[in-house]
């Protein structure tokens, strides 16, 4: 059995410093923030989380397939892949967002779609770990990968950068 580990990018693999910039530029307009944050406009301010990247390398050496999922927009794939490679982030597949979802359950819906794509490509039974910075994603993950271990990365969670729910 080939083991697969799925990692969210922002807040999990990457410390998303651009969130603060986008919040300053866009204020409380959630849609404008998402357009800014999910683009490649300010990714130069981000940095990798060294502990997570080191763990990913450990899994890779153990033969795992590393899958990345993100709300980052598909149209900026080349920029994102270049950034990840420049940081030596190991990955075998990258699933990105095809459109902005400006609704309360947008991230859950998106992650579920991306998880279903990964399940189709790698087999749901092969996914043994899922890493994300949002505890609500565990629900979406459990529907697709009921036996996978969910690992919450909350040190650099976007929730710590943003508050749109006042």
Order of alpha helices (4+ residues) and beta strands (2+ residues): beta-beta-alpha-alpha-beta-alpha-beta-alpha-beta-alpha-beta-alpha-beta-alpha
